[in-house]
């Protein structure tokens, strides 16, 4: 991932230094278990722990010759730790180290992503209550529908990110497994107790059954959840982009004093952060399909998944972390224009109250079909001639003979559309 869209906390997790550190932790934990069960001499793990050093440059040098990353790693450790290091990796296969370590990196990343989501939830909750009763137009198919509140929009995003948090917790649990089962997963050359020991040591769960690799449905699930979270980010970003359009302009991304919007047009204030989030979300979602394709490996193992995971492992997590952090800041600093929201509510001359008038006619004895036809006729005239719908309604004796003037006036108020907002908020923020 390029540095422009990366944060240090996540890039550190996916650095070579951290990867090899985790490999060493796995090997040392396995050696400790083997010592405990008298499989290898005592003291091996301590020697390796004290003398073993991660030297990425040296590992790369060895790998360039042997063409095998785990062998290169073990050779570099042996060079530092001495002859006792020969007892490392007894009965293990490369995948035992690679898969267990990869899962640890996913868990480490997932925990940071959970923290990112918590920040978004905090901002959304605060803003939702601030704008709980701020009226704005609800749109269906991009067309003015009926009044809602801006706080209700934010409330919806809050509930969605609550679900995302639960999903991510589940995904982290799914990949929190460890496999130390040897070639093709039969424990032929390694005691199963080693796996149990390593799992406890590294705060993982033993993989109930592996082949030579941990089954990739676990990882497909994890990356799919990242894709869903990315979709939620884009949902909010898209809404902000739409609401910042000149003809709507109900809110705006924060624009700093010295910020420039366009190289050609000095007046421009573009929703660049939201557009950026849209693009980053696409990248994360694009990694879901390769993760799903990784499930179907040949027999007990092939390495077709390896190149995929070397890319999507760091890139998906790093990109999503950056996007979540950017979204939290964007939401925290966005500028809301309640007056413009009211102005837009009145834009269609009361057409947004057409449903309630129709329903009142049905209550007065009209068939739904007849009531719909009557109101639709007035709505068309209101729209084409720019006449307030209420004035047309009050001139129609068919309607006024059934609905009183005061009731008509009450229908054309926002208050009815706000009466259950508190009820919805109580359900979401319980």
C-alpha positions, -999 to 999 in steps of 0.1 A, spaced: 0 0 0 13 35 -8 22 57 21 -4 84 11 -32 61 23 -14 44 52 -11 49 89 19 38 108 1 16 133 -12 -6 106 19 -5 83 40 -17 113 18 -48 117 25 -57 80 61 -49 80 87 -76 74 101 -70 109 68 -77 126 61 -107 103 94 -123 112 90 -114 148 57 -133 149 74 -163 131 100 -163 158 73 -162 185 56 -192 169 89 -212 166 99 -203 202 64 -213 216 66 -246 197 101 -252 211 89 -245 246 61 -271 241 85 -297 227 108 -291 257 79 -295 281 70 -329 265 107 -340 262 107 -340 224 138 -317 223 165 -309 249 157 -283 275 171 -248 270 167 -245 233 139 -220 234 158 -198 259 189 -198 237 169 -189 206 150 -162 226 182 -146 238 204 -149 207 179 -151 178 177 -118 160 156 -106 131 177 -94 102 155 -88 73 184 -80 49 201 -113 58 169 -133 54 164 -117 19 200 -126 10 195 -162 19 161 -164 3 175 -152 -30 196 -183 -31 173 -210 -15 141 -196 -29 122 -205 3 112 -178 28 108 -200 59 141 -219 53 158 -185 48 143 -173 81 154 -205 100 188 -203 86 193 -167 96 181 -175 132 205 -205 133 234 -182 123 227 -161 154 215 -187 179 240 -214 171 237 -252 169 209 -255 193 186 -237 168 186 -270 148 159 -282 171 135 -255 159 107 -265 135 108 -302 145 80 -320 127 65 -287 115 58 -275 80 61 -240 66 24 -235 66 23 -241 104 44 -210 108 30 -190 79 -7 -196 86 -6 -191 123 15 -159 119 -8 -146 92 -38 -151 115 -20 -132 142 -15 -103 119 -51 -103 109 -61 -103 146 -37 -75 154 -52 -55 124 -87 -63 133 -83 -50 168 -72 -16 155 -101 -16 130 -125 -22 159 -110 9 176 -115 29 144 -151 18 143 -156 29 179 -144 64 170 -169 66 141 -197 53 164 -188 80 190 -190 108 164 -222 95 148 -239 93 182 -230 128 191 -240 143 158 -272 122 156 -284 137 189 -274 172 179 -294 170 147 -321 146 160 -350 171 153 -334 190 124 -359 185 95 -347 177 60 -361 160 30 -361 123 26 -354 112 -10 -364 80 -28 -349 75 -63 -332 109 -58 -367 125 -57 -382 144 -28 -403 119 -8 -413 129 27 -397 148 56 -372 131 79 -345 146 101 -307 148 95 -302 132 128 -322 102 116 -298 98 87 -269 97 111 -288 74 134 -291 49 105 -254 50 99 -248 45 136 -269 13 136 -251 1 105 -217 5 121 -229 -12 152 -236 -42 130 -202 -38 114 -185 -39 148 -203 -72 156 -194 -86 122 -157 -76 126 -156 -92 161 -170 -124 146 -144 -122 117 -115 -118 142 -127 -148 161 -130 -167 129 -93 -162 121 -80 -166 156 -68 -202 150 -35 -219 151 -23 -249 132 8 -268 143 -1 -301 127 28 -309 102 27 -320 66 -9 -326 54 -22 -320 89 -20 -355 104 4 -348 133 25 -377 120 58 -360 131 46 -337 158 27 -342 191 -8 -326 190 -1 -312 225 24 -288 209 -4 -272 189 -25 -268 221 4 -252 240 12 -228 211 -24 -218 208 -27 -209 245 6 -191 244 -4 -170 214 -40 -165 226 -54 -185 197 -76 -216 193 -63 -249 178 -76 -254 143 -100 -284 147 -88 -299 114 -63 -285 89 -49 -300 58 -15 -286 53 -30 -252 56 -57 -236 77 -89 -237 56 -93 -204 37 -131 -200 42 -120 -184 75 -100 -158 57 -126 -153 30 -151 -145 58 -127 -119 73 -120 -101 40 -157 -102 31 -165 -84 63 -139 -58 55 -156 -54 21 -190 -49 39 -175 -22 61 -160 -5 31 -195 -5 16 -208 13 47 -181 39 43 -190 45 7 -227 48 17 -220 77 39 -194 92 15 -219 91 -13 -246 108 8 -222 136 17 -212 140 -20 -248 143 -30 -258 167 -2 -228 190 -10 -239 195 -47 -245 231 -55 -282 227 -61 -287 209 -28 -259 222 -5 -273 209 28 -239 201 41 -202 206 33 -169 190 40 -147 212 62 -127 235 40 -96 250 57 -84 286 53 -57 280 28 -73 250 10 -77 252 -27 -106 235 -45 -97 237 -82 -66 246 -101 -88 264 -127 -119 277 -107 -112 296 -75 -148 293 -63 -148 255 -61 -151 236 -28 -150 200 -38 -160 170 -16 -126 155 -21 -125 135 11 -158 117 3 -147 111 -32 -114 97 -19 -133 74 5 -155 61 -24 -123 51 -42 -107 35 -12 -138 15 -5 -137 1 -40 -102 -11 -34 -111 -30 -2 -142 -45 -19 -121 -56 -48 -101 -79 -25 -132 -99 -15 -134 -120 -47 -97 -131 -46 -102 -141 -9 -132 -162 -19 -113 -178 -48 -86 -189 -23 -110 -213 -6 -107 -239 -33 -70 -250 -31 -57 -283 -46 -59 -313 -24 -42 -307 10 -22 -276 -2 -10 -255 -30 4 -219 -28 -20 -202 -52 -34 -183 -22 0 -171 -10 5 -144 -36 -30 -132 -31 -27 -129 6 7 -112 4 -12 -84 -14 -47 -83 1 -35 -89 37 -17 -57 42 -36 -36 15 -71 -44 27 -64 -38 64 -42 -7 59 -66 9 34 -96 3 55 -79 16 86 -70 48 67 -106 51 53 -122 46 87 -100 72 103 -107 97 75 -144 91 78 -144 98 115 -126 131 109 -149 140 81 -180 134 101 -166 153 131 -158 184 111 -186 185 85 -206 217 82 -244 213 83 -268 239 69 -302 235 86 -317 265 69 -309 251 35 -325 219 46 -357 238 54 -355 256 21 -352 223 2 -381 209 21 -403 237 7 -389 235 -28 -418 213 -41 -446 235 -28 -460 210 -4 -460 180 -27 -442 160 1 -475 160 20 -495 143 -8 -497 109 9 -513 122 40 -540 140 21 -547 109 1 -550 88 33 -574 113 49 -596 109 19 -596 71 23 -606 76 59 -634 98 47 -648 70 26 -631 74 -8 -616 43 -24 -578 44 -25 -578 45 -63 -601 75 -64 -582 94 -36 -549 87 -54 -563 100 -87 -576 132 -71 -544 141 -53 -522 131 -83 -541 155 -105 -535 184 -81 -499 173 -76 -492 175 -113 -508 210 -115 -488 221 -85 -455 209 -100 -461 223 -136 -475 256 -125 -454 261 -93 -486 265 -72 -486 255 -35 -504 222 -33 -524 233 -2 -540 261 -22 -552 237 -49 -565 213 -22 -584 240 -5 -601 250 -38 -614 214 -44 -648 210 -28 -646 173 -32 -618 174 -7 -630 202 16 -664 187 20 -647 157 36 -616 173 53 -618 204 75 -597 235 68 -578 231 102 -570 194 94 -557 204 60 -535 230 76 -521 205 101 -514 180 73 -490 206 57 -467 207 88 -435 189 95 -444 180 130 -463 148 123 -432 134 105 -411 140 136 -434 125 162 -417 90 163 -381 102 160 -376 97 198 -390 62 195 -365 53 168 -336 68 187 -345 48 218 -344 16 198 -310 24 183 -293 39 213 -306 15 240 
